[in-house]
């Protein structure tokens, strides 16, 4: 069983994206799964809320004087809009560092309008435009707090990354966590979907104060998590404090939901071929199938429940339909 996202062209199926998903409750038990709950995948940017939580726990966030909107940016894969760039700039100013201290690399803003404006102005992109600049500002603050000198803070052996791994081991109960290197040069763990779902259940469980602060910051500042017309931002806005989501590279996603009875659940999804176009539709199909969203929430996110495919003349040529295998 899996979630199948069928891509049609005319009357024919052209491609199929296969999606695995796992749901866990407060007892850390699997209450629903499609596909293999033990499927091992790279967590990528879905880890950012927990990397931020490690910095909060160590005290570096408070020492730096980071505000809730800045904590939210630590959890972000943002579009590089002006609000994101300026927030990251305030963060490194607070800790007395500059662009030369960033180890995330440089790419233009992902937001098209922002990118075109930068080109028009003759502005060269810098590390603040990087979609991980908030996460790295948080890591720089943690480096300053732990050792002073931030050089090499993205290396797995550095105290910054070892602190994050140590906190992750506590959250997950794992004795060993294998990692690769993310697009922003920081270590990124490989975890099973069940473990990722358990992490996101903890995020809204109320068991860890640092996770409570992360959850509340993401809820209060959803635009900082992604940006204009982006699923993560719109999902958090639609749930109005009841839940958050965080996507990652190669189409991985974590979701944390608070239920009316006070319990919380965590969800992890992975598009096996790594194609992002299937993820919002698969997510909404799963949540609707499990009756986890209210009618109002579904209406707010209705644009993600059906995907029409159009060509360059805006002619409708097909669609993507998601079904949950039974």
PAVEX-223701 format. One record per residue (C-alpha): z, x, y; residue in three letters; residue number from 0. Coordinates in steps of 0.2 Angstrom, whole numbers, always signed. Each point is the difference from the previous one (the first is absolute). Last residue first. Example, Ala and Ser with C-alpha at 12.3 -4.5 7.8 and 13.67 -1.06 7.14 Angstrom:
<gumis>
@w = +36, u = +68, v = -5, aa = SER, i = 1
@w = +3, u = -6, v = -17, aa = ALA, i = 0
</gumis>
This chain:
<gumis>
@w = +1, u = -31, v = +1, aa = UNK, i = 325
@w = -11, u = +11, v = +11, aa = UNK, i = 324
@w = +4, u = -3, v = +18, aa = UNK, i = 323
@w = -16, u = -3, v = +10, aa = UNK, i = 322
@w = -7, u = +8, v = +16, aa = UNK, i = 321
@w = -16, u = -5, v = +8, aa = UNK, i = 320
@w = -10, u = +12, v = +10, aa = UNK, i = 319
@w = -15, u = -7, v = +9, aa = UNK, i = 318
@w = -19, u = +0, v = +1, aa = UNK, i = 317
@w = -15, u = +2, v = +11, aa = UNK, i = 316
@w = +5, u = -9, v = +16, aa = UNK, i = 315
@w = -13, u = +5, v = +14, aa = UNK, i = 314
@w = +8, u = +10, v = +14, aa = UNK, i = 313
@w = -16, u = +10, v = +3, aa = UNK, i = 312
@w = +9, u = +16, v = -6, aa = UNK, i = 311
@w = +5, u = -9, v = -17, aa = UNK, i = 310
@w = +14, u = -12, v = -2, aa = UNK, i = 309
@w = +14, u = -1, v = -14, aa = UNK, i = 308
@w = +12, u = -14, v = +1, aa = UNK, i = 307
@w = +18, u = +3, v = -5, aa = UNK, i = 306
@w = +12, u = -14, v = -4, aa = UNK, i = 305
@w = +19, u = +0, v = +1, aa = UNK, i = 304
@w = +1, u = +13, v = +14, aa = UNK, i = 303
@w = -5, u = -11, v = +14, aa = UNK, i = 302
@w = +13, u = -13, v = -6, aa = UNK, i = 301
@w = +15, u = +12, v = +5, aa = UNK, i = 300
@w = +8, u = -12, v = +13, aa = UNK, i = 299
@w = -4, u = -15, v = -11, aa = UNK, i = 298
@w = +8, u = +9, v = -15, aa = UNK, i = 297
@w = +16, u = +3, v = +10, aa = UNK, i = 296
@w = +1, u = -18, v = +6, aa = UNK, i = 295
@w = -3, u = -6, v = -18, aa = UNK, i = 294
@w = +15, u = +11, v = -5, aa = UNK, i = 293
@w = -3, u = +16, v = -10, aa = UNK, i = 292
@w = +6, u = +5, v = -17, aa = UNK, i = 291
@w = -8, u = -14, v = -10, aa = UNK, i = 290
@w = -4, u = +13, v = -14, aa = UNK, i = 289
@w = -19, u = -4, v = +0, aa = UNK, i = 288
@w = +1, u = +0, v = +19, aa = UNK, i = 287
@w = +8, u = +17, v = +0, aa = UNK, i = 286
@w = -13, u = +7, v = -12, aa = UNK, i = 285
@w = -15, u = -7, v = +8, aa = UNK, i = 284
@w = +6, u = +6, v = +17, aa = UNK, i = 283
@w = +2, u = +18, v = -7, aa = UNK, i = 282
@w = -16, u = +0, v = -9, aa = UNK, i = 281
@w = -9, u = -6, v = +16, aa = UNK, i = 280
@w = +8, u = +13, v = +11, aa = UNK, i = 279
@w = -3, u = +14, v = -13, aa = UNK, i = 278
@w = -18, u = -2, v = -5, aa = UNK, i = 277
@w = -8, u = +8, v = +15, aa = UNK, i = 276
@w = +11, u = +15, v = -2, aa = UNK, i = 275
@w = -9, u = +8, v = -15, aa = UNK, i = 274
@w = +11, u = +11, v = -10, aa = UNK, i = 273
@w = -9, u = -3, v = -17, aa = UNK, i = 272
@w = +16, u = -6, v = -8, aa = UNK, i = 271
@w = +5, u = -11, v = +15, aa = UNK, i = 270
@w = +19, u = +2, v = -1, aa = UNK, i = 269
@w = +13, u = -13, v = +4, aa = UNK, i = 268
@w = +19, u = +2, v = +1, aa = UNK, i = 267
@w = +12, u = -14, v = +4, aa = UNK, i = 266
@w = +19, u = -1, v = +4, aa = UNK, i = 265
@w = +11, u = -15, v = +0, aa = UNK, i = 264
@w = +15, u = -5, v = +10, aa = UNK, i = 263
@w = +15, u = -12, v = -3, aa = UNK, i = 262
@w = +8, u = -9, v = +14, aa = UNK, i = 261
@w = -4, u = -18, v = -7, aa = UNK, i = 260
@w = -14, u = -2, v = +12, aa = UNK, i = 259
@w = -9, u = +16, v = -6, aa = UNK, i = 258
@w = -3, u = +16, v = +9, aa = UNK, i = 257
@w = -16, u = +9, v = -4, aa = UNK, i = 256
@w = -5, u = +18, v = -1, aa = UNK, i = 255
@w = -18, u = +5, v = -4, aa = UNK, i = 254
@w = -7, u = +16, v = -5, aa = UNK, i = 253
@w = -19, u = +5, v = +0, aa = UNK, i = 252
@w = -12, u = +12, v = -8, aa = UNK, i = 251
@w = -18, u = +0, v = +4, aa = UNK, i = 250
@w = -6, u = +18, v = -1, aa = UNK, i = 249
@w = +11, u = +4, v = +15, aa = UNK, i = 248
@w = +15, u = -10, v = +4, aa = UNK, i = 247
@w = +6, u = -17, v = +5, aa = UNK, i = 246
@w = +16, u = -6, v = +7, aa = UNK, i = 245
@w = +7, u = -18, v = -1, aa = UNK, i = 244
@w = +14, u = -9, v = +8, aa = UNK, i = 243
@w = +10, u = -15, v = -3, aa = UNK, i = 242
@w = +11, u = -15, v = +7, aa = UNK, i = 241
@w = +1, u = +6, v = +18, aa = UNK, i = 240
@w = -14, u = -11, v = +7, aa = UNK, i = 239
@w = -11, u = -1, v = -16, aa = UNK, i = 238
@w = -16, u = -1, v = +10, aa = UNK, i = 237
@w = +4, u = +15, v = +11, aa = UNK, i = 236
@w = +3, u = +11, v = -15, aa = UNK, i = 235
@w = -16, u = -6, v = -8, aa = UNK, i = 234
@w = -10, u = +2, v = +17, aa = UNK, i = 233
@w = +6, u = +18, v = +2, aa = UNK, i = 232
@w = -3, u = +5, v = -18, aa = UNK, i = 231
@w = -17, u = -8, v = -1, aa = UNK, i = 230
@w = -8, u = +8, v = +16, aa = UNK, i = 229
@w = -8, u = -11, v = +14, aa = UNK, i = 228
@w = +7, u = +12, v = +13, aa = UNK, i = 227
@w = +13, u = +13, v = -6, aa = UNK, i = 226
@w = +8, u = +8, v = -15, aa = UNK, i = 225
@w = +19, u = +1, v = +0, aa = UNK, i = 224
@w = +2, u = +1, v = +19, aa = UNK, i = 223
@w = -6, u = -18, v = +1, aa = UNK, i = 222
@w = +14, u = -6, v = -11, aa = UNK, i = 221
@w = +14, u = +5, v = +12, aa = UNK, i = 220
@w = +15, u = -10, v = -4, aa = UNK, i = 219
@w = -4, u = -3, v = -18, aa = UNK, i = 218
@w = -3, u = +19, v = -3, aa = UNK, i = 217
@w = +16, u = +4, v = +9, aa = UNK, i = 216
@w = +10, u = -12, v = -10, aa = UNK, i = 215
@w = -6, u = +7, v = -16, aa = UNK, i = 214
@w = +3, u = +18, v = +5, aa = UNK, i = 213
@w = +17, u = -4, v = +6, aa = UNK, i = 212
@w = +4, u = -10, v = -16, aa = UNK, i = 211
@w = -6, u = +15, v = -10, aa = UNK, i = 210
@w = +12, u = +12, v = +9, aa = UNK, i = 209
@w = +14, u = -12, v = -3, aa = UNK, i = 208
@w = -3, u = +0, v = -19, aa = UNK, i = 207
@w = +4, u = -15, v = -11, aa = UNK, i = 206
@w = -7, u = -14, v = +11, aa = UNK, i = 205
@w = -13, u = -4, v = -13, aa = UNK, i = 204
@w = -15, u = +0, v = +12, aa = UNK, i = 203
@w = -6, u = +18, v = -3, aa = UNK, i = 202
@w = +8, u = +0, v = -17, aa = UNK, i = 201
@w = -14, u = -12, v = -6, aa = UNK, i = 200
@w = -13, u = +12, v = +7, aa = UNK, i = 199
@w = +7, u = +15, v = -10, aa = UNK, i = 198
@w = +0, u = -11, v = -16, aa = UNK, i = 197
@w = -18, u = -5, v = +3, aa = UNK, i = 196
@w = -4, u = +19, v = +1, aa = UNK, i = 195
@w = +9, u = +3, v = -16, aa = UNK, i = 194
@w = -9, u = -13, v = -9, aa = UNK, i = 193
@w = -16, u = +6, v = +6, aa = UNK, i = 192
@w = +3, u = +17, v = -7, aa = UNK, i = 191
@w = +3, u = +14, v = +11, aa = UNK, i = 190
@w = -10, u = +15, v = +6, aa = UNK, i = 189
@w = +8, u = +8, v = +15, aa = UNK, i = 188
@w = -8, u = +5, v = +17, aa = UNK, i = 187
@w = +3, u = +18, v = +7, aa = UNK, i = 186
@w = -5, u = +1, v = +18, aa = UNK, i = 185
@w = -17, u = +7, v = +5, aa = UNK, i = 184
@w = -6, u = -15, v = +10, aa = UNK, i = 183
@w = -12, u = -5, v = -13, aa = UNK, i = 182
@w = +14, u = +1, v = -13, aa = UNK, i = 181
@w = +3, u = +14, v = -12, aa = UNK, i = 180
@w = +6, u = -3, v = -18, aa = UNK, i = 179
@w = +17, u = -4, v = -6, aa = UNK, i = 178
@w = +10, u = -2, v = -16, aa = UNK, i = 177
@w = +17, u = -7, v = +0, aa = UNK, i = 176
@w = +14, u = +5, v = -12, aa = UNK, i = 175
@w = +17, u = -7, v = -3, aa = UNK, i = 174
@w = -5, u = -18, v = +4, aa = UNK, i = 173
@w = +13, u = -13, v = +5, aa = UNK, i = 172
@w = -12, u = -7, v = +13, aa = UNK, i = 171
@w = +11, u = -1, v = +16, aa = UNK, i = 170
@w = +10, u = +15, v = -4, aa = UNK, i = 169
@w = -16, u = +10, v = -6, aa = UNK, i = 168
@w = -8, u = -5, v = +16, aa = UNK, i = 167
@w = +14, u = +6, v = +11, aa = UNK, i = 166
@w = -1, u = +17, v = -9, aa = UNK, i = 165
@w = -19, u = +0, v = +3, aa = UNK, i = 164
@w = +2, u = -3, v = +18, aa = UNK, i = 163
@w = +13, u = +14, v = +2, aa = UNK, i = 162
@w = -11, u = +12, v = -10, aa = UNK, i = 161
@w = -15, u = -5, v = +12, aa = UNK, i = 160
@w = +10, u = +5, v = +16, aa = UNK, i = 159
@w = +9, u = +14, v = -8, aa = UNK, i = 158
@w = -17, u = +9, v = -3, aa = UNK, i = 157
@w = -5, u = +3, v = -19, aa = UNK, i = 156
@w = -13, u = -14, v = +1, aa = UNK, i = 155
@w = -9, u = +8, v = +15, aa = UNK, i = 154
@w = -2, u = -12, v = +14, aa = UNK, i = 153
@w = +14, u = +7, v = +11, aa = UNK, i = 152
@w = -9, u = +17, v = +0, aa = UNK, i = 151
@w = +5, u = +5, v = +17, aa = UNK, i = 150
@w = +13, u = -12, v = +7, aa = UNK, i = 149
@w = +13, u = +12, v = +6, aa = UNK, i = 148
@w = +17, u = -8, v = +3, aa = UNK, i = 147
@w = +6, u = -1, v = -18, aa = UNK, i = 146
@w = +6, u = -17, v = -4, aa = UNK, i = 145
@w = +0, u = -10, v = +16, aa = UNK, i = 144
@w = -16, u = +9, v = +6, aa = UNK, i = 143
@w = -9, u = -3, v = -17, aa = UNK, i = 142
@w = +6, u = -19, v = +1, aa = UNK, i = 141
@w = -7, u = -2, v = +17, aa = UNK, i = 140
@w = -17, u = +8, v = -6, aa = UNK, i = 139
@w = +0, u = -12, v = -15, aa = UNK, i = 138
@w = +2, u = -15, v = +12, aa = UNK, i = 137
@w = -14, u = +7, v = +11, aa = UNK, i = 136
@w = -10, u = +2, v = -16, aa = UNK, i = 135
@w = +2, u = -18, v = -5, aa = UNK, i = 134
@w = -5, u = -6, v = +18, aa = UNK, i = 133
@w = -15, u = +11, v = +0, aa = UNK, i = 132
@w = -6, u = -7, v = -17, aa = UNK, i = 131
@w = -15, u = -9, v = +7, aa = UNK, i = 130
@w = -6, u = +16, v = +9, aa = UNK, i = 129
@w = -3, u = -4, v = +18, aa = UNK, i = 128
@w = +16, u = +10, v = +5, aa = UNK, i = 127
@w = -7, u = +15, v = -10, aa = UNK, i = 126
@w = -14, u = +2, v = +13, aa = UNK, i = 125
@w = -17, u = -8, v = +4, aa = UNK, i = 124
@w = -10, u = +9, v = +14, aa = UNK, i = 123
@w = -2, u = -11, v = +15, aa = UNK, i = 122
@w = -17, u = -1, v = +9, aa = UNK, i = 121
@w = +5, u = -16, v = +8, aa = UNK, i = 120
@w = -15, u = -10, v = -9, aa = UNK, i = 119
@w = +5, u = +8, v = -16, aa = UNK, i = 118
@w = +18, u = -5, v = +2, aa = UNK, i = 117
@w = -6, u = -17, v = +4, aa = UNK, i = 116
@w = -10, u = -1, v = -15, aa = UNK, i = 115
@w = +14, u = +5, v = -11, aa = UNK, i = 114
@w = +12, u = -13, v = +8, aa = UNK, i = 113
@w = -13, u = -14, v = -2, aa = UNK, i = 112
@w = -3, u = +5, v = -19, aa = UNK, i = 111
@w = +18, u = +1, v = -5, aa = UNK, i = 110
@w = +1, u = +15, v = -12, aa = UNK, i = 109
@w = +5, u = +12, v = +13, aa = UNK, i = 108
@w = -9, u = +16, v = -2, aa = UNK, i = 107
@w = +7, u = +13, v = -13, aa = UNK, i = 106
@w = +12, u = +14, v = +1, aa = UNK, i = 105
@w = +11, u = +9, v = -12, aa = UNK, i = 104
@w = +17, u = -6, v = -7, aa = UNK, i = 103
@w = +9, u = +17, v = +4, aa = UNK, i = 102
@w = +6, u = -4, v = +17, aa = UNK, i = 101
@w = +10, u = +14, v = +9, aa = UNK, i = 100
@w = -15, u = +4, v = +11, aa = UNK, i = 99
@w = +0, u = -17, v = +7, aa = UNK, i = 98
@w = +17, u = +2, v = +9, aa = UNK, i = 97
@w = +18, u = +1, v = -4, aa = UNK, i = 96
@w = +16, u = -4, v = +10, aa = UNK, i = 95
@w = +7, u = -13, v = -11, aa = UNK, i = 94
@w = -2, u = -14, v = +13, aa = UNK, i = 93
@w = -17, u = +6, v = +5, aa = UNK, i = 92
@w = -5, u = -1, v = -18, aa = UNK, i = 91
@w = +5, u = -19, v = -1, aa = UNK, i = 90
@w = -7, u = -4, v = +17, aa = UNK, i = 89
@w = -17, u = +6, v = -5, aa = UNK, i = 88
@w = +0, u = -10, v = -16, aa = UNK, i = 87
@w = +3, u = -16, v = +10, aa = UNK, i = 86
@w = -14, u = +5, v = +12, aa = UNK, i = 85
@w = -12, u = +2, v = -14, aa = UNK, i = 84
@w = +5, u = -16, v = -9, aa = UNK, i = 83
@w = -1, u = -11, v = +16, aa = UNK, i = 82
@w = -16, u = +8, v = +5, aa = UNK, i = 81
@w = -9, u = -5, v = -17, aa = UNK, i = 80
@w = +0, u = +13, v = -13, aa = UNK, i = 79
@w = -2, u = -12, v = -14, aa = UNK, i = 78
@w = +17, u = +2, v = -8, aa = UNK, i = 77
@w = +5, u = +4, v = -18, aa = UNK, i = 76
@w = +18, u = -3, v = +5, aa = UNK, i = 75
@w = +18, u = +2, v = -7, aa = UNK, i = 74
@w = +4, u = +13, v = +14, aa = UNK, i = 73
@w = -8, u = -12, v = +12, aa = UNK, i = 72
@w = +13, u = -13, v = -4, aa = UNK, i = 71
@w = +14, u = +13, v = +3, aa = UNK, i = 70
@w = -8, u = +3, v = +17, aa = UNK, i = 69
@w = +1, u = -19, v = +4, aa = UNK, i = 68
@w = +18, u = +0, v = -6, aa = UNK, i = 67
@w = +5, u = +14, v = +12, aa = UNK, i = 66
@w = +1, u = +18, v = -4, aa = UNK, i = 65
@w = +14, u = +9, v = +9, aa = UNK, i = 64
@w = -3, u = +17, v = -8, aa = UNK, i = 63
@w = +17, u = +1, v = -7, aa = UNK, i = 62
@w = -1, u = -18, v = -6, aa = UNK, i = 61
@w = -16, u = +3, v = -10, aa = UNK, i = 60
@w = +7, u = +17, v = -7, aa = UNK, i = 59
@w = +15, u = -8, v = -7, aa = UNK, i = 58
@w = -4, u = +5, v = -18, aa = UNK, i = 57
@w = +0, u = -19, v = -5, aa = UNK, i = 56
@w = -13, u = -4, v = +13, aa = UNK, i = 55
@w = -11, u = +15, v = -5, aa = UNK, i = 54
@w = +0, u = -7, v = -18, aa = UNK, i = 53
@w = -3, u = -17, v = +6, aa = UNK, i = 52
@w = -16, u = +6, v = +8, aa = UNK, i = 51
@w = -6, u = +7, v = -16, aa = UNK, i = 50
@w = +4, u = -16, v = -8, aa = UNK, i = 49
@w = -10, u = -10, v = +12, aa = UNK, i = 48
@w = -15, u = +12, v = -1, aa = UNK, i = 47
@w = -2, u = -1, v = -19, aa = UNK, i = 46
@w = -14, u = -13, v = +1, aa = UNK, i = 45
@w = -9, u = +14, v = +8, aa = UNK, i = 44
@w = -5, u = +8, v = -17, aa = UNK, i = 43
@w = +9, u = -7, v = -15, aa = UNK, i = 42
@w = -11, u = +9, v = -12, aa = UNK, i = 41
@w = -2, u = -9, v = -16, aa = UNK, i = 40
@w = +7, u = -2, v = -18, aa = UNK, i = 39
@w = -2, u = -16, v = -9, aa = UNK, i = 38
@w = +16, u = -5, v = -7, aa = UNK, i = 37
@w = -2, u = -19, v = +5, aa = UNK, i = 36
@w = -16, u = +0, v = -9, aa = UNK, i = 35
@w = -11, u = -15, v = +4, aa = UNK, i = 34
@w = +6, u = -15, v = +9, aa = UNK, i = 33
@w = +19, u = -1, v = +1, aa = UNK, i = 32
@w = +14, u = -12, v = +4, aa = UNK, i = 31
@w = +19, u = +0, v = -1, aa = UNK, i = 30
@w = +3, u = +18, v = -3, aa = UNK, i = 29
@w = +18, u = +3, v = +1, aa = UNK, i = 28
@w = +8, u = +11, v = +14, aa = UNK, i = 27
@w = +14, u = -13, v = +0, aa = UNK, i = 26
@w = -5, u = -4, v = +18, aa = UNK, i = 25
@w = -17, u = -6, v = -6, aa = UNK, i = 24
@w = -16, u = +10, v = -5, aa = UNK, i = 23
@w = -18, u = -5, v = +2, aa = UNK, i = 22
@w = -14, u = +11, v = -7, aa = UNK, i = 21
@w = -19, u = +0, v = +4, aa = UNK, i = 20
@w = -16, u = +8, v = -7, aa = UNK, i = 19
@w = -16, u = -3, v = +8, aa = UNK, i = 18
@w = -18, u = +1, v = -7, aa = UNK, i = 17
@w = -15, u = +0, v = +12, aa = UNK, i = 16
@w = -15, u = -8, v = -7, aa = UNK, i = 15
@w = -18, u = +3, v = +6, aa = UNK, i = 14
@w = -17, u = -9, v = +1, aa = UNK, i = 13
@w = +4, u = -17, v = -6, aa = UNK, i = 12
@w = -15, u = -11, v = +2, aa = UNK, i = 11
@w = -4, u = -16, v = +9, aa = UNK, i = 10
@w = -3, u = +8, v = +17, aa = UNK, i = 9
@w = +8, u = +17, v = +0, aa = UNK, i = 8
@w = +17, u = -2, v = -7, aa = UNK, i = 7
@w = +15, u = +12, v = +0, aa = UNK, i = 6
@w = +13, u = -6, v = -13, aa = UNK, i = 5
@w = +18, u = +6, v = +4, aa = UNK, i = 4
@w = +9, u = -1, v = -17, aa = UNK, i = 3
@w = +19, u = -1, v = -1, aa = UNK, i = 2
@w = +6, u = +7, v = -16, aa = UNK, i = 1
@w = +4, u = -6, v = -18, aa = UNK, i = 0
</gumis>
